[in-house]
Amino acid sequence: MHIAGTSIKPLEVWRRDVSAAQAVDFARSIAATMIRGGSGAMVTTPGARPAGQLVLYERESCPYSRLVREALSHLDLDALIKPCPHGEWRNTGELRMLSGDEQVPFLIDEGTGRMLGDSKAIIAYLFDNYGQHRLPLQLRVHGLAELTSKLATRLRGKDDKPHQSAEPPPKPLELYGYEASPYSRTVREKLGELGLPYLCRNLARGSLRRALFVAQHGREQFPLLLDPNTNVLMFESEDIERYLQEQYAPRPRLEETFQRFVVMAS
């Protein structure tokens, strides 16, 4: 079953394979979208397109990173996301070299060479350069946006899990979705948990690129994950999260496994 361009599989709580914990987790994801008034669900004031790639260092559970991701969806902009969860060292090390600290969000516009920290400065820059200078209502009063973003983070009921130190593949994964989608959110959380860089392909409602997406894939459903390293293309957030865990989560080293066996046998 599908509605509004996205699967409602997680809502089918009467299925035997959906636990109460999964249903509660999904309800919290919807709550996070609602407390922000659906910010990032629709394209509002797109303008010029970037000459180069946008790169965003962020953390899924950071309320300030959330506001920048919402701005990208409002403006129909793609970005290379570099997750920096607590304990992650590759992306965080890059961030430290670029900015001098580990504070997120941090944006690089490779087309202009601009590098900016602070969510308010980043959002203003994006709308001044790529959004006709007009901020949507949900981002207009930064103090209120900050407060509700913090509430959304709390309603989500999650902070970063311990980082799993995944080895990044040669090519970044591609995630098609949009910030306000509760289904896309759970996949972004898994990508963040693994510290995997990915190209965020924003296709909020009103995006002119949605028609091309439907023509290519035969349906308007999000999220969709494309892994160019394995030629995997899949829908359904649950399936995507399972794939990411099985494909990229680090395996215990042989000596660690042996040590655990010895402990269990003793």
N, C-alpha and C positions, 0 to 999 in steps of 0.2 A: 504494500500500500504506500502511496506517496501523496504528499500535499505540499502546495506552495514550493514546488521545485526541490523538495528534499525528503528523504525517507523518514517515515515515522515508525520504523521498526522498533526503536528503543521504547516506544510508548505501548507496544503490544504486551502489556504486563500480564496478560492471561496466558502467554506462552510459557511453557514449562522451563525453557532455557533462559528466561529473564528473571533474575533474582530481585528481591526487594531492594537490595543495595544498589543494583543497577538502575532501578526505577527512581530511587531517591536521588541518585547522582544525576540522572537526566533532568529531573525536576529542578535541581539546583542550577543546572546549566540554563534552563529556560528562565529561571528567576534572575540570573545574572543579565540576560538580555533585556528582560522587562524593566529592571531597576534603572537601566540606562536608556529607557524609552525607545528601544530598538535601534539605537545609534549604530550605524554601519550596516543597516539592512538595505538601504537604498542609496543609489548614486544621486547626489544633489547638485553640486556646482562644478562639474569638470571643466577644465580649461586647457591650456597648452600641455603637451606631453613631454616628459623628461627626455633629454638628449642621450642620457646614459642611465645606467642602472641605479636604483635606489637600494641602499643596504641599511638594514635596521638591526641593531643589537638590542635585544629586548628580553623580557622574562614574562611568560604567560600570566603569572600570578601578580605581576606588578601593575597596580592601578594606573600608573602614568604611561606605561607601555600600552595598556589597553586603549587609552585615548588616542595615541598615535596610530594604532592599528585601525581604529574607527575612522580616523581622518583619511587613511589610505583607501578604505572602502567607500567613503563618501565621494572621493575624487576619482574612483575607478583606476587606482594606481597599483601596479604590481611592485613587489620588493623582494629582495633576497633577505630572508630572515636568518639571523645568527642567534639562536637561543643561548642565553647565559644563566642557566639555573644554578642554584647554590651548589658548589662543588665541581662544576664544569671548568675545565682549564683551557681548552683550545680557543673557543670563541672569546672567553673572558680574557685570555692572554692577549689576543688581538686587540680587544677593546682597551685594555690597559696601555698597550703600546700607542694606540691612536689618540686616546683622550687623557691619559695620565692617571685614570682611576677606573673603577669597575661599575660606575653608576649607569643605570639604564633608565630610559631609552637613550640611544645615541644613533643619529642618522648620518649617513654619508650619501651625498648626491654626486655620483661619479661624473655626471654630465657637466656640472658647474664647479666641482671641486669643493663644495661647501661641506663642512662637518659641524654638526650641531648636537648639543646635549640639551636637557630640559624640555619636557613635553610641551610647555606653552610656546617656547621658541620654535620647536620643530613644527608644530601645528600651524603657527602663523606663517612660517616659511613655505610650507606646502600649499596653503591656500593663497598666499600672495603670488606664488609662481605657477601653480597648477590648478587653481580653483577660483579664479575671478575675484579674489579678495573677500569672498562672502562665506563666513562660517555658518554651518547649520545650527539650528536652535540648540541641539544637544551639546554642542561644543562652544557656544557663544559666551557663556558666563563660566570662565575657567574654574572659579572656586566651587560652583555648584557641580560642574562636571567632575571635578576631582573628588568631591564628597560622594557623589553617587557611584563613581567608579570604585571607590574604596568599599562602599556598601555592596556593590556587585561582587567584588572579590570575596567579601565575607559570606555573602549568600551562596556563592559557588562552593564554599566550604572546603576549599583546597588551597594548600600552599605547595611549593615545589617539593616533589618527592626527592629522596636521595638520588643524585645523578648516577646514571648507569655507565658512563664513560664509553659510549658507543664509538666505534671507529667510523669516521665519516666516509662515505663512498666517494669514488672519483668525481661523480657528477651529482649536483644537488637534486634532491627529490622535488617534485612539483605538486603543490596542493591547490586544487581549484575549489573555491568556496567564498565565504565572506565573513567578516568579523562577527556579525550578530547571529549567525547560524549556530544553534546549540550543538548541532552535530559536528560542524567544523571545529568547534571549540575543543571537543574531547580528543580529536585527532591532533590538533595543535599542542595540546597538553602532553600527549605521548611523544611527539617530536621534540618538545622541549625537555621532557624527562630524559630522553636519549641524547640531547644536545646536538641533534642532526640539523645542519643547515638545509633550508628548503626555499624554493621559489614560491612565494605566496601569490597566486593568480586570483585576484579579487574580481568576483562577478556578482556584485550585489544587484538587487532588483533595479532595473533601469539601465543596466550596462548594455551598451550596444554590442558588446562581444558575446552576449548570451546566445544570440541567434546563431553565431558561428559555432559555439559550443554544442548546441542542439543538433546542428547539421553534422558535426563530426561524430557525436556520441549517441544520437538518436533519442535523447531525453534530457530534460532539465532537472537534474538531480545533483545535489551536493552533500558532502564533499566527494571529490574524485581525486585519487592519488595516482600520479604517474611516476614510476621509478625507471628512469632511463638506464640504470645500471643492470636491471634484470628484465627489462621490457614488460614489467607488470603494470597493468592499468586496472584499477578496481574502485567500485562504489561501496557504500555501506560503511559507516564509521566503525562499527564493531569489527568487521572483517579487516579494515585497514589497520586498526590498532593491533589486532592479533598478528597481522603480517609484519608490522614494524618491530614488534617484540621478538618474533621468531627470526626475522632476517637480520636485525641490527643490534639487539641486546647482546652484550658481551657474554661469552660462555666462560664458565669457571675453568681456570687453568688446571692441567692434569695433576699438578702437585697439590693444589687446593682440594680437588676431588678426593685424592688419596688420603689426605690428612683428615677430611671429614669421615671417610670410611673407617679409618683407624679409630677415631674418636667414638664412632657409633658402635664399633665392634668391641671396644674395651669395656 
